[in-house]
Amino acid sequence: MDTFERLHQTMEQAVCECEVAGVNLLVEKDGRELYYGQAGMADREAGRLMERDTILRLYSQTKPVTAAAIMILMERGMIDLCQPLSDFIPEYGKVKVFRKGEAVPCETPVRIYDLLNMTSGMIYPEEGTASGLLVNKVFDEALGRLGTQQEMTTMEIAKKLAACPLAHVPGESWHYGTSADILGAVVEAVTGERFGEFLRKEIFEPLGMKDTAFWVPAEKQNRLAAAYETITGEDGSRSLVRYKGDNLAVRCDMSSEPAFEAGGAGLVSTLDDYMRFARMLLMEGEEAGARILQPRTVRFMTGGRLMKCQQKAFEKWTGLEGFTYANLMRICRNPSQSCVFAQKGEYGWDGWLGAYFANFPKERLTILMGIQKVNAGTFTLTRKLRNLILCELT
């Protein structure tokens, strides 16, 4: 059995065991497609197979696109990464931080650099911290206003989050959170355009990413994959049920243009569309004649690392041993510490529903996976498929 047969068998097995409802996988090397495969259903209730043109909710795989948008502004001299966030959103000039359970004025400003590296102290909604509970209230309000005439906008959410004390002083540690969503508002403040419009003009249209946006119009809804979550029975058996929640104020049905264009979670795309973006980065900023970023900018974007105090917090994430984080992506620094086959210098990110992206510059290799399963991120199936590919091709 060759590698491609093993890839297909592994995907089929994951479907049969209700690990996922459906999955597709695209691999390129040296600009040439090496493998495309799919298994299972995009929508089990409608009887639609997972296909190559299936539209997927990217969730956090949106973040590298947001980082690229900030890099464009930096190239053009429109933004300095050391600038305080308050230069663009004044509400952040009086931010507070939690210290020993008390919210006190934060003397260290949040910089754009902190947002790109998730060292800002801004976190996602969570129950375990005082900061997370306050952030949760903001997103609860945003959820309550979805589908109304008063939906929260990208900038409104950013301003409301400014009133939530930080979990730590900017630069002091690393904490995954709303930083990328705030960067979407920064793009709007700098350009005077909606974030989605800037992405469309500067990235999506030049690269031919025709199915990438913050929503899915009616004529494409029959290509949008359903999302599923795993239910484990008392006997240990697994089943999948359809998920219809609106996580992080992103509409699951993606049926209308949102007021909140979430830079950390809001995009949909296809494997072929996202491959154009991945290929652009791999080719140091140019794809199919379209120059999006300069080579030096791409090297900067994909070559960073956390400081020692920040790295310690990042390493608490299981599965990212041997990696660091910069510009809204993981970057491999020490493959010998990794729990998967890894290559020094590889970078990428994943999404809450299992979308996955990895670029390998030295090998000129890209791996993209499409999955729509709640709380998947990088999980067992992702690692199995990665290992099969890297064992054969690197």
Buried (B, 14 or more C-beta within 10 A) or exposed (E): EEBBEBBBBBBBEBBEEBBBBBBBBBBBBEEEEBBBBBBBBBBBEEEBBBBEEBBBBBBBBBBBBBBBBBBBBBBEEEBEBEBBBBBBBEBBEEBBBBBEEEBEEBEBBBBBBBBBBBBBBBBBBBEEEBBBEBBBEBBEBBBEBBEEEEBBBBBBBBBBBBBBBBBBBBBBBBBBBBBBBBBBBBBBBBBEBBBBEBBBEBBBEBBBBEBBBBBBEEEBEEBBBBBBBBEEEEEEEEEBEEBEEBBBBBBBBBBBBBBBBBBBBBBBBBBBBBBBBBBBBBBBBBBEEBEBBBEEBBEBBBEBBBBEEBBEBBBEBEBBBBBBBBBBBBBBBEBEEBEBBBBBBBBBBBBBBBBBBBBBBEBBBBBBBBBBBBEBBBBEBBBBBBBBBBEBBB
